[in-house]
Amino acid sequence: MNSFLIITHSTLAEGFYNSTKFLSGLTTNVKFIDAYVDESDWTKEAEKIISKQDGDKQLIVLTDIYGGSVNQKMTLMLAKYHFILITGVNLPLVLSLVLETQPLTKEKCKNLVEEARKQLQIIEPIKSDSNETDSDFLS
């Protein structure tokens, strides 16, 4: 089984956790840390979670901004602990990872990251035929 730790600046991590719980109901293997919301050292909490990780579970750590302070600190922890670190997290990625029933490998994570990137889209207005109604669009 896989386990997940989401760490972001402010309360975004909790938002990902809550949205995942709402949409999938699957959060027993998901933890989150909202970094820099107070004066506490969030890295101690992260290290505690990572160091107590069950060896039979693959830990995936998700951070928000590539090169940001959260990601930098987690990158440093890669030298000491075994986990997969993914940055630039979005909700489609979190859901894809959490819903995956097979053990996650680095290669599988790379594939899921590519799929999540496809969710970033600019939506253009729909050119409507004057005879179309909202119900035509929604069906």
C-alpha contacts under 8 A as a table, 3 or more apart, distances in Angstrom:
res1	aa1	res2	aa2	distance
1	M	56	D	7.39
1	M	57	K	5.20
1	M	58	Q	6.79
1	M	101	T	7.19
1	M	102	Q	6.97
1	M	103	P	5.68
2	N	29	N	7.18
2	N	57	K	5.14
2	N	58	Q	4.80
2	N	59	L	6.04
2	N	60	I	7.44
2	N	98	V	7.86
2	N	102	Q	7.94
2	N	103	P	5.97
2	N	104	L	6.62
3	S	29	N	4.85
3	S	30	V	6.01
3	S	57	K	6.35
3	S	58	Q	6.08
3	S	59	L	4.86
3	S	60	I	6.26
4	F	29	N	6.20
4	F	30	V	4.70
4	F	31	K	6.14
4	F	59	L	5.60
4	F	60	I	4.85
4	F	61	V	5.80
4	F	62	L	7.50
4	F	98	V	7.81
5	L	30	V	5.92
5	L	31	K	4.80
5	L	32	F	5.33
5	L	33	I	7.54
5	L	59	L	7.44
5	L	60	I	6.36
5	L	61	V	4.74
5	L	62	L	6.21
6	I	13	A	5.55
6	I	16	F	7.89
6	I	17	Y	7.84
6	I	30	V	7.61
6	I	31	K	6.34
6	I	32	F	4.55
6	I	33	I	6.26
6	I	61	V	5.85
6	I	62	L	4.71
6	I	63	T	6.12
7	I	13	A	5.56
7	I	32	F	5.74
7	I	33	I	4.78
7	I	34	D	6.03
7	I	35	A	6.65
7	I	61	V	7.43
7	I	62	L	6.13
7	I	63	T	5.11
7	I	64	D	7.16
7	I	70	V	7.12
8	T	11	T	7.03
8	T	12	L	5.87
8	T	13	A	5.20
8	T	33	I	6.80
8	T	34	D	5.64
8	T	35	A	5.76
8	T	63	T	5.50
8	T	64	D	5.25
8	T	65	I	7.96
8	T	70	V	6.58
9	H	12	L	6.65
9	H	13	A	7.68
9	H	34	D	6.08
9	H	35	A	4.89
9	H	36	Y	6.17
9	H	37	V	7.73
9	H	64	D	7.29
9	H	70	V	7.08
10	S	13	A	7.64
10	S	34	D	5.21
10	S	35	A	5.49
10	S	36	Y	5.86
10	S	37	V	5.29
11	T	14	E	5.40
11	T	15	G	6.45
11	T	34	D	4.99
11	T	35	A	7.52
11	T	37	V	7.35
12	L	15	G	4.89
12	L	16	F	6.30
12	L	34	D	6.89
13	A	16	F	5.13
13	A	17	Y	6.23
13	A	32	F	5.68
13	A	33	I	6.21
13	A	34	D	5.68
14	E	17	Y	4.92
14	E	18	N	6.04
14	E	32	F	6.14
14	E	33	I	7.18
14	E	34	D	6.57
15	G	18	N	5.10
15	G	19	S	5.99
16	F	19	S	5.17
16	F	20	T	6.00
16	F	91	L	6.39
16	F	94	V	7.47
17	Y	20	T	5.18
17	Y	21	K	6.16
17	Y	27	T	7.23
17	Y	30	V	7.26
17	Y	31	K	7.56
17	Y	32	F	6.84
18	N	21	K	5.05
18	N	22	F	6.08
19	S	22	F	4.99
19	S	23	L	6.03
19	S	91	L	7.89
20	T	23	L	5.21
20	T	24	S	5.67
20	T	25	G	6.82
20	T	26	L	7.00
20	T	27	T	7.01
20	T	91	L	7.72
20	T	94	V	7.33
20	T	95	L	6.28
21	K	24	S	5.44
21	K	25	G	4.32
21	K	26	L	5.71
21	K	27	T	5.67
22	F	25	G	5.81
24	S	95	L	7.62
24	S	99	L	7.80
26	L	29	N	7.52
26	L	98	V	7.05
26	L	99	L	7.63
27	T	30	V	4.88
27	T	31	K	7.77
27	T	98	V	7.79
30	V	98	V	7.97
33	I	42	W	7.15
33	I	45	E	7.91
33	I	46	A	7.44
34	D	37	V	6.40
34	D	42	W	7.81
35	A	38	D	7.88
35	A	42	W	5.75
35	A	70	V	7.49
36	Y	39	E	6.84
36	Y	40	S	7.56
36	Y	41	D	7.99
36	Y	42	W	7.27
41	D	44	K	5.91
41	D	45	E	7.46
42	W	45	E	5.27
42	W	46	A	6.36
43	T	46	A	4.92
43	T	47	E	6.05
43	T	73	K	7.54
44	K	47	E	5.14
44	K	48	K	6.11
45	E	48	K	5.07
45	E	49	I	6.30
46	A	49	I	5.22
46	A	50	I	6.12
47	E	50	I	5.03
47	E	51	S	5.81
47	E	77	M	7.86
48	K	51	S	5.30
48	K	52	K	6.24
49	I	52	K	5.41
49	I	53	Q	6.41
50	I	53	Q	5.23
50	I	59	L	7.86
50	I	81	Y	7.25
51	S	81	Y	7.19
53	Q	57	K	7.36
53	Q	59	L	7.32
54	D	57	K	5.58
55	G	58	Q	7.42
57	K	103	P	7.83
58	Q	83	F	6.80
58	Q	84	I	7.90
58	Q	103	P	6.84
58	Q	104	L	6.60
58	Q	105	T	8.00
59	L	82	H	7.85
59	L	83	F	5.08
59	L	84	I	6.39
60	I	83	F	5.83
60	I	84	I	4.81
60	I	85	L	6.00
60	I	86	I	7.34
61	V	83	F	6.95
61	V	84	I	6.12
61	V	85	L	4.87
61	V	86	I	6.21
62	L	85	L	6.03
62	L	86	I	4.91
62	L	87	T	5.62
62	L	88	G	7.82
62	L	89	V	6.18
63	T	66	Y	7.71
63	T	70	V	6.67
63	T	71	N	5.78
63	T	85	L	7.69
63	T	86	I	6.35
63	T	87	T	4.59
63	T	88	G	6.30
63	T	89	V	6.09
64	D	68	G	7.83
64	D	70	V	7.68
64	D	71	N	7.33
64	D	87	T	5.53
64	D	88	G	4.73
64	D	89	V	5.33
65	I	68	G	5.09
65	I	70	V	7.60
65	I	71	N	6.57
65	I	87	T	6.05
65	I	88	G	5.15
65	I	89	V	7.84
66	Y	71	N	6.12
66	Y	87	T	5.54
66	Y	88	G	5.96
67	G	71	N	5.91
67	G	72	Q	5.94
68	G	71	N	5.33
68	G	72	Q	6.07
69	S	72	Q	4.97
69	S	73	K	6.16
70	V	73	K	5.38
70	V	74	M	6.31
71	N	74	M	5.14
71	N	75	T	6.01
71	N	87	T	6.88
72	Q	75	T	5.06
72	Q	76	L	6.46
73	K	76	L	5.23
73	K	77	M	6.63
74	M	77	M	5.02
74	M	78	L	6.63
74	M	85	L	7.63
75	T	78	L	5.27
75	T	79	A	7.66
75	T	85	L	7.44
76	L	79	A	5.98
76	L	80	K	7.80
77	M	80	K	5.35
77	M	81	Y	6.09
78	L	81	Y	5.27
78	L	82	H	6.32
78	L	83	F	6.87
78	L	85	L	7.96
79	A	82	H	7.90
84	I	106	K	6.75
86	I	89	V	7.03
89	V	93	L	6.52
89	V	94	V	7.15
90	N	93	L	5.45
90	N	94	V	6.46
90	N	116	A	7.34
91	L	94	V	5.02
91	L	95	L	6.15
92	P	95	L	5.21
92	P	96	S	6.10
92	P	116	A	5.63
92	P	119	Q	7.18
93	L	96	S	5.07
93	L	97	L	6.10
93	L	112	L	6.63
93	L	113	V	6.39
93	L	115	E	7.83
93	L	116	A	5.11
94	V	97	L	5.24
94	V	98	V	6.07
95	L	98	V	5.17
95	L	99	L	5.90
96	S	99	L	5.30
96	S	100	E	6.21
96	S	112	L	6.81
97	L	100	E	5.29
97	L	109	C	7.71
97	L	112	L	7.32
98	V	101	T	7.96
100	E	103	P	7.72
100	E	104	L	7.67
104	L	108	K	5.97
104	L	109	C	6.52
105	T	108	K	5.14
105	T	109	C	6.17
106	K	109	C	5.05
106	K	110	K	6.20
107	E	110	K	5.05
107	E	111	N	6.43
108	K	111	N	5.11
108	K	112	L	6.31
109	C	112	L	5.04
109	C	113	V	6.09
110	K	113	V	5.09
110	K	114	E	6.33
111	N	114	E	5.15
111	N	115	E	6.34
112	L	115	E	5.00
112	L	116	A	6.12
113	V	116	A	5.04
113	V	117	R	6.22
114	E	117	R	5.14
114	E	118	K	6.73
115	E	118	K	5.33
115	E	119	Q	7.21
116	A	119	Q	5.34
116	A	120	L	7.55
117	R	120	L	5.64
118	K	121	Q	7.10
128	S	132	E	6.55
129	D	132	E	5.40
132	E	136	D	5.96
132	E	137	F	7.48
133	T	136	D	5.21
133	T	137	F	6.72
134	D	137	F	5.18
134	D	138	L	6.26
135	S	138	L	5.05
135	S	139	S	6.06
136	D	139	S	5.43
